[in-house]
């Protein structure tokens, strides 16, 4: 188990480039299974979760070549489907929630797919019903080995259907799209997720010969085609990493410029941080955050306490609520954080309270943060990262604290952030990896 030792209290300065988006990368890499031709993908982040998926595809028989940093070619022209029933796959697939994304393309192209119950963050229930209900509506049959938590999908031929999703699941929408593009006839997906990463996946598939319309809306129409061909694609910058750097700059009184952020795809992220009182300047396609001694949380127009809540896109992403929470610790004012989509994602706040933060955990979904306004510095402590986003939030708190903090289980952070210690040390942080 890896560990970070962080000497806090050092303001950062300089430019930082965001990595490619983790969630998009997992989707578009899975899409290479839909064709026997070569697909080139650029700006792939070098992080644990993405590398695990690439390793699974390589063992499945996909020919993979690394052309440059973050740029790979994939060719799925001779797959060993027997690998999907091996103990090795069950182990590797079980350690990566994103591995479920290969089910849609395998079912569409080969008529069968296998998956062990996937792992990932411990942030509450993350059910798979949306994925499987979509596959069943398209004509697949599902067999479940309850003892081994192993799923088997089969279909002679997928056929288009009208789907109304019970939740706007991002991965569920992506998986159904990946299955439907080769289905016979027309598929409509209503209440579809419409995040930029879903839009990116749809645009990439259209370049491969798919016929997807309604991109960017919650109603997608997919006219099935018989075959897809190769293409090139570039992954968007990771909006979660960008939001993390905004919050980190504010709480550490740092002067940072985040480069090439794809501003048009950030949605409400800049606006929410501005509501915390953080100054940020949109410069071309960069974001500049000047060093601020103080930042004050806004109230609603009637004077009531600001609430920041997550919602499906174009609402505020749940992946940044923990970052907003930790940023608010040193703001002036009060904010209510309402995590609606996952019931266990706020349980890391006990460590922040140990560091001197004034936080009331109202229930599993809501926390009230009373800002310290930099009157009282956070205290260094020893912590363990429970998941990706909470881990980065604890790292941000440690950077703002007095003294040396220790964070264990940093593999959770490495799952979603590429070389985070190296990036921040170049800006003036003091982080040692053990």
PyMOL commands that set and color helices and strands:
alter all, ss='L'
color gray80, all
select helices_A, chain A and resi 22-34+48-60+81-85+87-94+97-110+129-137+170-180+196-207+239-251+263-265+269-275+318-328+349-354+388-400+411-414+420-426
alter helices_A, ss='H'
color red, helices_A
select strands_A, chain A and resi 3-7+13-17+38-42+63-68+71-75+112-116+141-145+150-154+162-164+186-190+211-213+219-223+231-234+255-259+281-283+286-289+306-309+334-338+359-363+366-370+382-384+404-408+430-433
alter strands_A, ss='S'
color yellow, strands_A
deselect
rebuild
show_as cartoon
